[in-house]
């Protein structure tokens, strides 16, 4: 039987854009098919256009911490970083569904009493 997997992302700017860049705080929650979760919090920097949106073709970077987990990720901790390119399809509306991301995470699964 197929079990649902989800990804939830909460985004909040840390302040107004400066020099064409917007710094944002992000919390991501991954829910896996087996019910396990992984929570990551980080900081990302994106180019911000005068139209108050992402800049197509921008390189977007982020880094942060693995702060929690459950199930097979119980007691998880660690760090992650990534680099993404947005706006790859000029026919696409927006950039969030049109990006390529490469990243690295170092995750430790600590024993939980």
C-alpha positions as CSV (number, residue, x, y, z in Angstrom):
1,X,0.0,0.0,0.0
2,X,1.3,3.5,-0.9
3,X,1.8,5.9,2.0
4,X,1.9,9.6,1.4
5,X,5.1,11.6,1.6
6,X,5.0,15.3,2.1
7,X,7.2,18.4,2.2
8,X,6.2,21.5,4.1
9,X,8.1,24.7,3.8
10,X,7.6,27.9,5.9
11,X,9.3,31.0,4.7
12,X,9.7,34.4,6.4
13,X,11.9,37.3,5.2
14,X,14.4,38.6,7.9
15,X,13.9,42.2,6.7
16,X,13.4,44.3,3.6
17,X,15.5,43.5,0.5
18,X,19.0,45.1,0.4
19,X,21.1,45.6,-2.6
20,X,18.8,43.5,-4.7
21,X,19.0,40.5,-2.3
22,X,16.4,39.1,0.1
23,X,17.5,37.0,3.1
24,X,14.9,34.6,4.3
25,X,14.5,32.1,7.2
26,X,13.1,28.8,6.3
27,X,11.7,25.8,8.2
28,X,11.3,22.6,6.2
29,X,9.5,19.5,7.4
30,X,9.9,16.2,5.4
31,X,7.4,13.5,6.1
32,X,8.4,10.1,4.7
33,X,6.2,7.2,3.7
34,X,7.1,5.2,6.8
35,X,5.9,8.1,9.0
36,X,9.4,9.4,9.9
37,X,10.0,13.2,9.9
38,X,13.0,15.4,9.5
39,X,13.0,19.1,10.4
40,X,15.5,21.5,9.0
41,X,15.9,25.3,9.6
42,X,18.0,27.5,7.5
43,X,18.9,30.8,5.9
44,X,18.6,31.4,2.2
45,X,19.6,34.4,0.0
46,X,17.7,35.1,-3.3
47,X,17.9,37.9,-5.8
48,X,14.9,40.1,-5.5
49,X,13.5,42.0,-8.5
50,X,11.9,45.5,-8.5
51,X,8.6,43.6,-9.2
52,X,9.0,41.9,-5.8
53,X,9.7,38.4,-7.0
54,X,12.6,36.0,-7.7
55,X,14.9,36.8,-10.6
56,X,14.6,34.2,-13.3
57,X,17.9,32.3,-13.9
58,X,19.2,33.3,-10.4
59,X,21.5,31.2,-8.3
60,X,19.8,30.7,-5.0
61,X,22.0,29.5,-2.0
62,X,21.1,28.3,1.5
63,X,22.5,26.6,4.6
64,X,21.3,25.6,8.0
65,X,20.8,23.0,10.6
66,X,19.0,19.7,11.0
67,X,17.1,20.3,14.2
68,X,14.8,17.4,14.9
69,X,13.4,14.1,13.6
70,X,11.1,11.2,14.4
71,X,11.0,7.5,13.6
72,X,14.1,6.5,11.7
73,X,15.4,10.1,12.1
74,X,14.7,10.3,15.9
75,X,17.3,12.5,17.5
76,X,18.6,13.8,14.2
77,X,21.1,16.7,14.1
78,X,23.5,18.1,11.5
79,X,24.0,20.7,8.9
80,X,23.1,21.2,5.2
81,X,23.9,23.5,2.3
82,X,22.5,23.9,-1.2
83,X,22.7,25.8,-4.4
84,X,19.9,26.1,-6.9
85,X,19.3,27.6,-10.3
86,X,15.8,29.0,-10.9
87,X,13.8,29.9,-14.0
88,X,15.1,27.2,-16.3
89,X,11.9,27.0,-18.4
90,X,11.1,30.4,-19.9
91,X,7.5,29.1,-20.6
92,X,6.9,28.3,-17.0
93,X,4.9,30.6,-14.8
94,X,7.0,31.5,-11.8
95,X,10.2,29.9,-10.6
96,X,9.4,27.8,-7.5
97,X,8.3,24.7,-9.6
98,X,11.1,25.3,-12.1
99,X,14.4,25.0,-10.5
100,X,17.3,22.6,-10.2
101,X,18.9,22.1,-6.7
102,X,22.1,20.4,-5.6
103,X,22.8,20.1,-2.0
104,X,24.6,18.2,0.8
105,X,23.5,17.2,4.3
106,X,25.5,15.7,7.1
107,X,23.0,14.0,9.4
108,X,23.7,12.2,12.7
109,X,21.0,10.0,14.2
110,X,21.6,10.2,18.0
111,X,20.2,7.7,20.4
112,X,17.0,8.9,22.0
113,X,16.2,7.5,25.5
